[in-house]
Each structure stands twice: as C-alpha cells, then as structure tokens.
C-alpha cells in the first residue's frame, strides 16, 4: 500500500500527453506522479509486438526495473500501454496505435473510415505498477465513436476524432483536461489503481 510518507510514483513514458493527464488525475487523489526520465535519461525500452495491452505494459515495466537496478528503491514505478480500437477495422490500430499515429495520424484513420457507417470504437489503457515487491496491473476503457472530421485542439493522439459515448457529442479534443478525465480510459484505470494502492485514511 502507498502511504503518506512515500506518495511518489515514477512514470516511464515518452508521451508527454499521457503523463500530464495522469499527473493531474493523480494529484486529485493525493498521489505525486513524476517522470522517470527527469531523473534517469538512459532507459531504453523495446515495445514488444503483442496483441495484449496488459502484457505489453508489464513487459515494458520489467525492462525498466532491470535497467534501474536498485537506484530508486524507495519509489514506485509505473508504465502505461494504451490504444484505440475501431470495431469496423477489426480492432485496428489497437496496440499499434502509436506507430500508426506517427505514420498516418488521425486524418489517415478518417480516410480508412470514409463512407463507413458503423463508427464504434474504444480506448483501452493498461497500467502496470511496481510497489517494490510485486507488479500489479489495472485496465480502463472508454467507449466512443469515430467522428467524421477532426474537431478541437486539446489533448493528444486520436483525441480530435474520438467522441466518447458518455459525453455530450464533443470530441476529447474539444474538452478540458478535467472533462476528459471524467470519462477517459486512463482516468478509469488510474481510479482503480488508486483505490487499490492507497492506505485508507482513518
Ligand atoms: P503507447 O501506449 O505508447 O503504445 O501509445 C498509445 C497511443 O495510443 C498513443 O501514442 C496515442 O496515439 C493513442 N492514445 C492512447 N491514449 C490516448 C488518448 O487518451 N488520447 C489520444 N490518443 C491516445
């Protein structure tokens, strides 16, 4: 359990958008999240090509743990693997979301979806955490539909083309960070995580 004397988790990610969202959400839970790369820049993690977000996140976390040795013994470590799964495209881009984003971006996805009526999709986030003894994993989801054109300028990744079902018709990019965090896959996973790891206050 995470107690008030050790409320720091170091997050290994190269994605600033993910980090900023997760940090803001965890602040609301009283947990301090910091970037591992601010303390250790020489971590090189290979993303395994697997279809399972949980296995990818756990594999990346194990690689981080191997590389840091006992350097951060007092801190918890965290890694997230996430992605967008579009039903009509058989779950594509899924675990390849980051690569596909860098190659064709949201506009490329819109071209693949041109004329497609069934636009249901979901975001998944799998978060793995090391508490000094063991790895625990937590998963969050967000159901939505793919917009017909990009809208908004906030967020990151596929947010301009993702409309969450439980929202009011705006894309994630048209929402504030707080609005997105009420609905997002990342916030759902972090919520389960914080419930599981926080020492209940008496
Ligand atoms: P990875 O977890 O580093 O493999 O990257 C996941 C990719 O999925 C990101 O680079 C984004 O393209 C996409 N993604 C995951 N979560 C979000 C989100 O909350 N908004 C927009 N795109 C996301």
py3Dmol code that shows the C-alpha trace and the ligand (Angstrom):
import py3Dmol

protein = """\
ATOM      1  CA  UNK A   1       0.000   0.000   0.000  1.00  0.00           C
ATOM      2  CA  UNK A   2       1.095   3.551  -0.701  1.00  0.00           C
ATOM      3  CA  UNK A   3       1.224   5.611   2.487  1.00  0.00           C
ATOM      4  CA  UNK A   4       1.535   9.336   3.073  1.00  0.00           C
ATOM      5  CA  UNK A   5       5.306   9.162   3.584  1.00  0.00           C
ATOM      6  CA  UNK A   6       6.011   7.577   0.198  1.00  0.00           C
ATOM      7  CA  UNK A   7       3.432   9.045  -2.115  1.00  0.00           C
ATOM      8  CA  UNK A   8       5.595   9.156  -5.210  1.00  0.00           C
ATOM      9  CA  UNK A   9       5.291   7.072  -8.348  1.00  0.00           C
ATOM     10  CA  UNK A  10       7.786   7.441 -11.202  1.00  0.00           C
ATOM     11  CA  UNK A  11       6.126   7.103 -14.617  1.00  0.00           C
ATOM     12  CA  UNK A  12       8.192   5.848 -17.547  1.00  0.00           C
ATOM     13  CA  UNK A  13       6.748   7.234 -20.786  1.00  0.00           C
ATOM     14  CA  UNK A  14       7.894   9.180 -23.813  1.00  0.00           C
ATOM     15  CA  UNK A  15       4.387  10.562 -24.273  1.00  0.00           C
ATOM     16  CA  UNK A  16       4.016  13.943 -22.563  1.00  0.00           C
ATOM     17  CA  UNK A  17       0.241  13.988 -23.161  1.00  0.00           C
ATOM     18  CA  UNK A  18      -0.219  10.757 -21.236  1.00  0.00           C
ATOM     19  CA  UNK A  19       1.980  11.978 -18.427  1.00  0.00           C
ATOM     20  CA  UNK A  20       0.252  15.356 -17.993  1.00  0.00           C
ATOM     21  CA  UNK A  21      -3.196  13.755 -17.886  1.00  0.00           C
ATOM     22  CA  UNK A  22      -2.118  11.053 -15.449  1.00  0.00           C
ATOM     23  CA  UNK A  23      -0.271  13.544 -13.226  1.00  0.00           C
ATOM     24  CA  UNK A  24      -3.292  15.837 -12.981  1.00  0.00           C
ATOM     25  CA  UNK A  25      -5.603  12.946 -12.179  1.00  0.00           C
ATOM     26  CA  UNK A  26      -3.293  11.529  -9.511  1.00  0.00           C
ATOM     27  CA  UNK A  27      -2.899  14.947  -7.864  1.00  0.00           C
ATOM     28  CA  UNK A  28      -6.655  14.832  -7.267  1.00  0.00           C
ATOM     29  CA  UNK A  29      -6.062  11.545  -5.393  1.00  0.00           C
ATOM     30  CA  UNK A  30      -3.176  12.970  -3.364  1.00  0.00           C
ATOM     31  CA  UNK A  31      -0.562  10.923  -5.222  1.00  0.00           C
ATOM     32  CA  UNK A  32       2.559  12.511  -6.693  1.00  0.00           C
ATOM     33  CA  UNK A  33       3.425  11.277 -10.174  1.00  0.00           C
ATOM     34  CA  UNK A  34       6.767  12.257 -11.695  1.00  0.00           C
ATOM     35  CA  UNK A  35       8.547  11.439 -14.933  1.00  0.00           C
ATOM     36  CA  UNK A  36      11.259   8.799 -14.506  1.00  0.00           C
ATOM     37  CA  UNK A  37      13.168  10.436 -17.372  1.00  0.00           C
ATOM     38  CA  UNK A  38      13.598  13.604 -15.230  1.00  0.00           C
ATOM     39  CA  UNK A  39      15.884  11.520 -13.003  1.00  0.00           C
ATOM     40  CA  UNK A  40      17.166   8.833 -15.365  1.00  0.00           C
ATOM     41  CA  UNK A  41      17.508   9.573 -19.057  1.00  0.00           C
ATOM     42  CA  UNK A  42      19.239   6.343 -20.072  1.00  0.00           C
ATOM     43  CA  UNK A  43      16.281   3.963 -20.034  1.00  0.00           C
ATOM     44  CA  UNK A  44      15.632   2.221 -23.355  1.00  0.00           C
ATOM     45  CA  UNK A  45      12.548   0.091 -23.562  1.00  0.00           C
ATOM     46  CA  UNK A  46      11.581  -2.054 -26.555  1.00  0.00           C
ATOM     47  CA  UNK A  47       7.835  -2.278 -27.122  1.00  0.00           C
ATOM     48  CA  UNK A  48       7.020  -5.972 -27.717  1.00  0.00           C
ATOM     49  CA  UNK A  49       4.636  -6.661 -30.613  1.00  0.00           C
ATOM     50  CA  UNK A  50       1.809  -8.322 -28.702  1.00  0.00           C
ATOM     51  CA  UNK A  51      -1.942  -8.019 -29.016  1.00  0.00           C
ATOM     52  CA  UNK A  52      -2.486  -7.614 -25.315  1.00  0.00           C
ATOM     53  CA  UNK A  53      -2.052  -4.174 -23.690  1.00  0.00           C
ATOM     54  CA  UNK A  54      -1.560  -5.716 -20.285  1.00  0.00           C
ATOM     55  CA  UNK A  55       1.316  -7.936 -21.426  1.00  0.00           C
ATOM     56  CA  UNK A  56       2.945  -5.024 -23.250  1.00  0.00           C
ATOM     57  CA  UNK A  57       2.739  -2.755 -20.186  1.00  0.00           C
ATOM     58  CA  UNK A  58       4.092  -5.468 -17.899  1.00  0.00           C
ATOM     59  CA  UNK A  59       6.937  -6.291 -20.294  1.00  0.00           C
ATOM     60  CA  UNK A  60       7.895  -2.602 -20.520  1.00  0.00           C
ATOM     61  CA  UNK A  61       7.815  -2.264 -16.737  1.00  0.00           C
ATOM     62  CA  UNK A  62      10.066  -5.324 -16.304  1.00  0.00           C
ATOM     63  CA  UNK A  63      12.568  -3.780 -18.729  1.00  0.00           C
ATOM     64  CA  UNK A  64      12.537  -0.538 -16.717  1.00  0.00           C
ATOM     65  CA  UNK A  65      13.093  -2.441 -13.459  1.00  0.00           C
ATOM     66  CA  UNK A  66      16.017  -4.377 -14.935  1.00  0.00           C
ATOM     67  CA  UNK A  67      17.673  -1.168 -16.090  1.00  0.00           C
ATOM     68  CA  UNK A  68      17.279   0.887 -12.918  1.00  0.00           C
ATOM     69  CA  UNK A  69      18.510  -1.889 -10.615  1.00  0.00           C
ATOM     70  CA  UNK A  70      18.182  -0.693  -7.025  1.00  0.00           C
ATOM     71  CA  UNK A  71      18.603   3.008  -7.834  1.00  0.00           C
ATOM     72  CA  UNK A  72      15.047   4.040  -6.905  1.00  0.00           C
ATOM     73  CA  UNK A  73      14.359   1.615  -4.093  1.00  0.00           C
ATOM     74  CA  UNK A  74      12.025   3.970  -2.235  1.00  0.00           C
ATOM     75  CA  UNK A  75       9.861   4.756  -5.254  1.00  0.00           C
ATOM     76  CA  UNK A  76       7.083   3.006  -7.074  1.00  0.00           C
ATOM     77  CA  UNK A  77       7.347   2.615 -10.881  1.00  0.00           C
ATOM     78  CA  UNK A  78       4.593   2.836 -13.452  1.00  0.00           C
ATOM     79  CA  UNK A  79       4.152   2.169 -17.173  1.00  0.00           C
ATOM     80  CA  UNK A  80       1.059   2.517 -19.350  1.00  0.00           C
ATOM     81  CA  UNK A  81       0.201   0.905 -22.666  1.00  0.00           C
ATOM     82  CA  UNK A  82      -2.862   2.224 -24.410  1.00  0.00           C
ATOM     83  CA  UNK A  83      -4.527   2.454 -27.778  1.00  0.00           C
ATOM     84  CA  UNK A  84      -7.589   2.990 -29.910  1.00  0.00           C
ATOM     85  CA  UNK A  85      -9.586   0.004 -31.187  1.00  0.00           C
ATOM     86  CA  UNK A  86     -12.007   0.570 -34.064  1.00  0.00           C
ATOM     87  CA  UNK A  87     -14.625  -2.191 -34.463  1.00  0.00           C
ATOM     88  CA  UNK A  88     -15.108  -1.848 -38.210  1.00  0.00           C
ATOM     89  CA  UNK A  89     -11.327  -2.153 -38.697  1.00  0.00           C
ATOM     90  CA  UNK A  90     -11.107  -5.366 -36.618  1.00  0.00           C
ATOM     91  CA  UNK A  91      -9.653  -3.548 -33.594  1.00  0.00           C
ATOM     92  CA  UNK A  92      -7.038  -1.634 -35.626  1.00  0.00           C
ATOM     93  CA  UNK A  93      -4.858   0.292 -34.749  1.00  0.00           C
ATOM     94  CA  UNK A  94      -5.000  -1.320 -31.259  1.00  0.00           C
ATOM     95  CA  UNK A  95      -1.517  -1.994 -29.836  1.00  0.00           C
ATOM     96  CA  UNK A  96      -0.038  -0.316 -32.941  1.00  0.00           C
ATOM     97  CA  UNK A  97      -1.780   3.000 -32.185  1.00  0.00           C
ATOM     98  CA  UNK A  98       1.405   4.904 -31.521  1.00  0.00           C
ATOM     99  CA  UNK A  99       3.127   3.689 -34.715  1.00  0.00           C
ATOM    100  CA  UNK A 100       0.018   4.234 -36.864  1.00  0.00           C
ATOM    101  CA  UNK A 101      -0.368   7.716 -35.382  1.00  0.00           C
ATOM    102  CA  UNK A 102       3.190   8.597 -36.380  1.00  0.00           C
ATOM    103  CA  UNK A 103       2.665   7.270 -39.932  1.00  0.00           C
ATOM    104  CA  UNK A 104      -0.868   8.342 -40.946  1.00  0.00           C
ATOM    105  CA  UNK A 105      -2.275  10.291 -37.968  1.00  0.00           C
ATOM    106  CA  UNK A 106      -5.985  10.878 -37.270  1.00  0.00           C
ATOM    107  CA  UNK A 107      -6.577  12.016 -40.867  1.00  0.00           C
ATOM    108  CA  UNK A 108      -5.278   8.676 -42.156  1.00  0.00           C
ATOM    109  CA  UNK A 109      -7.747   6.880 -39.861  1.00  0.00           C
ATOM    110  CA  UNK A 110     -10.541   9.098 -41.193  1.00  0.00           C
ATOM    111  CA  UNK A 111      -9.593   8.119 -44.749  1.00  0.00           C
ATOM    112  CA  UNK A 112      -9.803   4.411 -43.769  1.00  0.00           C
ATOM    113  CA  UNK A 113     -13.246   5.128 -42.292  1.00  0.00           C
ATOM    114  CA  UNK A 114     -14.503   7.074 -45.309  1.00  0.00           C
ATOM    115  CA  UNK A 115     -18.114   6.060 -46.020  1.00  0.00           C
ATOM    116  CA  UNK A 116     -18.161   3.588 -43.086  1.00  0.00           C
ATOM    117  CA  UNK A 117     -21.409   3.817 -41.119  1.00  0.00           C
ATOM    118  CA  UNK A 118     -20.553   1.721 -38.066  1.00  0.00           C
ATOM    119  CA  UNK A 119     -18.095   4.001 -36.280  1.00  0.00           C
ATOM    120  CA  UNK A 120     -17.937   2.435 -32.803  1.00  0.00           C
ATOM    121  CA  UNK A 121     -14.515   2.357 -31.131  1.00  0.00           C
ATOM    122  CA  UNK A 122     -12.910   2.268 -27.716  1.00  0.00           C
ATOM    123  CA  UNK A 123      -9.787   3.423 -25.976  1.00  0.00           C
ATOM    124  CA  UNK A 124      -8.039   0.993 -23.658  1.00  0.00           C
ATOM    125  CA  UNK A 125      -5.351   1.805 -21.086  1.00  0.00           C
ATOM    126  CA  UNK A 126      -3.422  -0.824 -19.197  1.00  0.00           C
ATOM    127  CA  UNK A 127      -1.284   0.436 -16.337  1.00  0.00           C
ATOM    128  CA  UNK A 128       1.336  -1.679 -14.581  1.00  0.00           C
ATOM    129  CA  UNK A 129       2.802  -0.612 -11.263  1.00  0.00           C
ATOM    130  CA  UNK A 130       5.793  -1.881  -9.235  1.00  0.00           C
ATOM    131  CA  UNK A 131       5.495  -1.322  -5.488  1.00  0.00           C
ATOM    132  CA  UNK A 132       8.960  -2.599  -4.538  1.00  0.00           C
ATOM    133  CA  UNK A 133       7.727  -6.193  -4.192  1.00  0.00           C
ATOM    134  CA  UNK A 134       5.330  -7.022  -6.970  1.00  0.00           C
ATOM    135  CA  UNK A 135       3.738  -5.846 -10.209  1.00  0.00           C
ATOM    136  CA  UNK A 136       0.019  -5.062 -10.305  1.00  0.00           C
ATOM    137  CA  UNK A 137      -1.959  -4.195 -13.440  1.00  0.00           C
ATOM    138  CA  UNK A 138      -5.096  -2.121 -13.914  1.00  0.00           C
ATOM    139  CA  UNK A 139      -7.202  -1.631 -17.023  1.00  0.00           C
ATOM    140  CA  UNK A 140      -9.579   1.153 -18.055  1.00  0.00           C
ATOM    141  CA  UNK A 141     -11.816   1.584 -21.092  1.00  0.00           C
ATOM    142  CA  UNK A 142     -13.744   4.340 -22.811  1.00  0.00           C
ATOM    143  CA  UNK A 143     -16.427   3.601 -25.403  1.00  0.00           C
ATOM    144  CA  UNK A 144     -16.946   6.054 -28.230  1.00  0.00           C
ATOM    145  CA  UNK A 145     -17.418   6.671 -31.930  1.00  0.00           C
ATOM    146  CA  UNK A 146     -15.070   7.969 -34.621  1.00  0.00           C
ATOM    147  CA  UNK A 147     -16.042  11.471 -35.780  1.00  0.00           C
ATOM    148  CA  UNK A 148     -16.408  12.218 -39.498  1.00  0.00           C
ATOM    149  CA  UNK A 149     -13.918  15.091 -39.281  1.00  0.00           C
ATOM    150  CA  UNK A 150     -11.320  16.208 -36.691  1.00  0.00           C
ATOM    151  CA  UNK A 151     -12.596  18.714 -34.111  1.00  0.00           C
ATOM    152  CA  UNK A 152     -10.880  20.594 -31.279  1.00  0.00           C
ATOM    153  CA  UNK A 153      -7.291  21.393 -30.413  1.00  0.00           C
ATOM    154  CA  UNK A 154      -6.740  19.982 -26.925  1.00  0.00           C
ATOM    155  CA  UNK A 155      -5.500  16.569 -25.797  1.00  0.00           C
ATOM    156  CA  UNK A 156      -3.213  14.446 -27.950  1.00  0.00           C
ATOM    157  CA  UNK A 157      -3.121  11.490 -30.332  1.00  0.00           C
ATOM    158  CA  UNK A 158      -6.517  10.486 -31.712  1.00  0.00           C
ATOM    159  CA  UNK A 159      -8.479  12.848 -29.434  1.00  0.00           C
ATOM    160  CA  UNK A 160      -9.654  15.121 -32.324  1.00  0.00           C
ATOM    161  CA  UNK A 161     -11.554  12.187 -33.890  1.00  0.00           C
ATOM    162  CA  UNK A 162     -12.809  10.384 -30.750  1.00  0.00           C
ATOM    163  CA  UNK A 163     -16.290  11.158 -29.379  1.00  0.00           C
ATOM    164  CA  UNK A 164     -16.919   9.415 -26.025  1.00  0.00           C
ATOM    165  CA  UNK A 165     -20.374   7.813 -25.782  1.00  0.00           C
ATOM    166  CA  UNK A 166     -20.932   9.151 -22.260  1.00  0.00           C
ATOM    167  CA  UNK A 167     -20.136  12.718 -23.309  1.00  0.00           C
ATOM    168  CA  UNK A 168     -22.252  15.396 -24.963  1.00  0.00           C
ATOM    169  CA  UNK A 169     -21.184  14.856 -28.580  1.00  0.00           C
ATOM    170  CA  UNK A 170     -17.878  16.756 -28.360  1.00  0.00           C
ATOM    171  CA  UNK A 171     -14.588  15.042 -29.204  1.00  0.00           C
ATOM    172  CA  UNK A 172     -11.996  14.625 -26.434  1.00  0.00           C
ATOM    173  CA  UNK A 173     -10.037  17.426 -28.137  1.00  0.00           C
ATOM    174  CA  UNK A 174     -12.948  19.800 -27.564  1.00  0.00           C
ATOM    175  CA  UNK A 175     -12.969  19.055 -23.822  1.00  0.00           C
ATOM    176  CA  UNK A 176     -10.864  20.417 -20.988  1.00  0.00           C
ATOM    177  CA  UNK A 177      -8.459  18.021 -19.216  1.00  0.00           C
ATOM    178  CA  UNK A 178     -10.920  17.806 -16.346  1.00  0.00           C
ATOM    179  CA  UNK A 179     -13.837  16.942 -18.652  1.00  0.00           C
ATOM    180  CA  UNK A 180     -11.770  14.270 -20.417  1.00  0.00           C
ATOM    181  CA  UNK A 181     -10.657  12.815 -17.090  1.00  0.00           C
ATOM    182  CA  UNK A 182     -14.275  12.226 -16.047  1.00  0.00           C
ATOM    183  CA  UNK A 183     -14.658   9.823 -18.966  1.00  0.00           C
ATOM    184  CA  UNK A 184     -11.285   8.609 -20.154  1.00  0.00           C
ATOM    185  CA  UNK A 185      -9.814   5.097 -20.202  1.00  0.00           C
ATOM    186  CA  UNK A 186      -6.690   6.451 -18.465  1.00  0.00           C
ATOM    187  CA  UNK A 187      -8.667   8.020 -15.609  1.00  0.00           C
ATOM    188  CA  UNK A 188     -10.699   4.807 -15.233  1.00  0.00           C
ATOM    189  CA  UNK A 189      -7.549   2.731 -14.917  1.00  0.00           C
ATOM    190  CA  UNK A 190      -5.949   5.248 -12.522  1.00  0.00           C
ATOM    191  CA  UNK A 191      -9.086   5.325 -10.420  1.00  0.00           C
ATOM    192  CA  UNK A 192      -8.996   1.537  -9.914  1.00  0.00           C
ATOM    193  CA  UNK A 193      -5.256   1.751  -9.259  1.00  0.00           C
ATOM    194  CA  UNK A 194      -5.542   4.476  -6.610  1.00  0.00           C
ATOM    195  CA  UNK A 195      -8.391   2.627  -4.862  1.00  0.00           C
ATOM    196  CA  UNK A 196      -6.209  -0.481  -4.758  1.00  0.00           C
ATOM    197  CA  UNK A 197      -2.964   1.078  -3.559  1.00  0.00           C
ATOM    198  CA  UNK A 198      -3.882   3.899  -1.191  1.00  0.00           C
ATOM    199  CA  UNK A 199      -3.813   3.250   2.537  1.00  0.00           C
ATOM    200  CA  UNK A 200      -7.327   4.177   3.716  1.00  0.00           C
ATOM    201  CA  UNK A 201      -7.173   7.351   5.829  1.00  0.00           C
ATOM    202  CA  UNK A 202      -8.603   6.845   9.318  1.00  0.00           C
TER     203      UNK A 202
END
"""
ligand_1 = """\
23
LIG
P 1.684 3.589 -26.402
O 0.869 3.266 -25.173
O 2.941 4.308 -26.075
O 1.855 2.385 -27.264
O 0.869 4.671 -27.260
C -0.505 4.641 -27.322
C -1.002 5.513 -28.454
O -2.435 5.402 -28.464
C -0.690 6.985 -28.287
O 0.501 7.342 -28.916
C -1.902 7.648 -28.953
O -1.690 7.703 -30.345
C -3.027 6.643 -28.660
N -3.716 7.043 -27.409
C -3.702 6.408 -26.204
N -4.428 7.088 -25.301
C -4.875 8.169 -25.935
C -5.665 9.279 -25.507
O -6.069 9.428 -24.340
N -5.913 10.196 -26.444
C -5.479 10.083 -27.743
N -4.738 9.105 -28.193
C -4.433 8.132 -27.279
"""
view = py3Dmol.view(width=600, height=400)
view.addModel(protein, "pdb")
view.setStyle({"model": 0}, {"cartoon": {"style": "trace"}})
view.addModel(ligand_1, "xyz")
view.setStyle({"model": 1}, {"stick": {}})
view.zoomTo()
view.show()
